[in-house]
Amino acid sequence: MNEKKNSFLSIFHNAYTAWVILFVSICLTILAWWISSNFSEQLAKDRFFAKADEVAIAIDERMITYEQALWGGIALFNSSDEVTRLEWRNYVNTLDINNRLPGIQGMGYAIPIANEAKDSFELQMIKDGFFDFKIKPEGVRDTYTSILYLEPFDWRNKRAFGYDMWSNEMRQSAMQRAIDSGEASTSSIITLVQETETDVQKGFLTYLPVYKKGADLSTVANRNKFFKGWVYSPFRVGDLMKGILGENVLGFDYELYDDDQFNESNLLFDSDSLIHLLDHEHQPDLTIQIPISIQGRDWVMYAHSTEKYITRGERLLPRVVAFFGFVIDVLLFFVIYSIQGNEKKARLLALEMTKDIREKTKELERSNKELSEYAYITSHDLQEPLGTIKSLVEIIVDENEDNMAPETKMQFGFIKDSAQRMSNMIRSLLELSRIGKNAVKQEVDIQQVLVDVKADLSNKIKEVNGKVSWEGKFPKVIGYEAELRMLFQNLISNGLKFKRKEINPEIHISYQFKNGMHEFFVADNGIGIPEKHHEKIFNIFNRLHDKSTYEGEGIGLAHCKKIVDLHQGEISVNSTINEGTTFKISLNEK
């Protein structure tokens, strides 16, 4: 019996064990660092992609809103025999585009003019009060167009009044596409006539066709035949993006291209005035290209992260995990290595006890006491960095749960669970070290111990629909009351835990006095223990099942073994698979 006990204790009194545990714990720390590093990167990616999608969706939805406003203008023409300049102004003023549709430059109406009708049209406009009106640019063309209405009619839009948009190839392409399709049509990149020499921005126009009321528009030929004019809006892209996104700080920069050919001529807008997509030396952490279909044009938004996009907390998380992990590794190593050193010292002292045996015995006891206190205090101190890691994990998960990918959340949960398991193991070690400490032997009524244990476990017994029973009268023994209570509670708890499926657990305790020994038997009808494991089950942290099947740290029976040893007794097991297990505890009469 003593040989087995010494073999068990020697596990923690061995320098090789300390180095093995250090190696394993460092590997676990590196794994935790890798998981937390991937988590931080994935968290930044998820946030970046979600925010970039929000910007692309905002642009798409705002352009749809602007198109709906233009369709309102079409409805105005379709509901009237003639829309006057005042009626158009009232319609646009009612929309209050500066406040409700920020980013739109204006809303206008343009008409086609035959070559032979150009002079009479200009004369009529002069008679209407526009004394310097001229269709521009000048020159002889088969067909002219003119902006007839444009609101708000401010200084910038007055620059476009009378402009022949058909004279420009890019505008003409969008205008003809609108006529042929009967749908909204957006031009390629242009410079608006409204631009001045300062704050020049790239622009585009969106057109909707106005047809003769009641006409058959089922064919392209008919749509060209009954065409009357265009309701349209000009856009300055810088003002448009400000109107859509406001002054929001995105945390990243983006570029907007008209077409999927990425070059400077196709660049519509750049949030930071630097064309990063075309700069081969620019290597951001995160990038994304999002296509946006805008009324016949295929835009592409290229977004990229900035240096400060990944937060300081996200960058520090892997380092914090690694730091505290290595601190715990080193502390754990020194605890076990110190145990080995103190054990060696104790053995040397025992060999040198020749002259004054009493003095040497006291010195050995003092050394063992210091060793126990040192192991207790050091193990207790390990809980603090573990608590810090768990708290840090919980804070980060709570703050980022909405943006967290399921896989990342699962990996981060692994870190938290690993820290909790290590905390449970250390707590179990502390409990093991406390057994018999400062305890005083006294007369213990085993009958009352069983009654108290059954009461303590009543909720668990009801939960598993179990039954705990005993028969006969149990004796009073000399021993440590708290430890004996723990002994029977652990054995009964195991019987309730390791039950067979669909079989209600039943635990029966019996007693006999034989050959001067109190013999107690704790029998259950559970899953049983393979014979090859009968000797191993009393070793610390020894588990026969994984945690997903049966919870626990594998230390309960080690507690039982230490308690029985403390009473100079013996504990053994007899078990049959799928029939049950019986533990026998033998205690001295005195």
Summary of the structure (lengths in Angstrom):
residues: 590
radius of gyration: 42.7
end to end distance: 19.2
largest distance: 135.0
contacts: 1753
relative contact order: 0.08
helix: 52%
strand: 19%
